[in-house]
Amino acid sequence: MAMVQEKAEAAIPVTTLSPPEGNTTFLGGTSWCVARPGSSPVDLQIALDWACGMGKADCSPIQPGGPCFQPDTLLSHASYAFNNYYQQNGNSDIACYFGGTAILTQNNPSYARCVFATSE
């Protein structure tokens, strides 16, 4: 496997394997992982099911009655789940792929009572 390189910054240790130089936190800010607009609905659903299942993302806020359930769209729900997984897994670019259905952004996707997790 790839050798893990230590960074000189004070970072919270994570137990996930990521490629060297895999951290993609943008300079001077935080990054979020969201669903890529224009992705195939089938691919998005598969990725969302994986994130909320085997990926162990916290998907309770996107359940009916949760603060992130509205808008009730696949893109919105996948964005929340993808970001939750990404933040739990050390903000590495490999944790924001989901078969090509995810993309990094510097724009905070939080809205109303729906707060997207950050690494800070």
C-alpha angles and dihedrals in degrees: 000000000000118000114251112235119210117233121217092226124095101256132163106255114246126198097216123106113240130169117263108272086019095132110101104180103147118245111265095008152041128274130218129200115226138170113276111246111240094031117144110268089225092053091045092051092049091049092046092050090050094047092050093042121032091008090061094218114163101251098166093105090061094052118102108288093020121125092250100042092098125099086046095210131130091233093053095046093045091050091055094047094044092051093047090053092044093052092047091051102056102270091273118158090237088062090060103056111085094176092311094305095110134071135186120243137181091208112097106239093199117123138177107330092343108101118186114215121250132197093238 
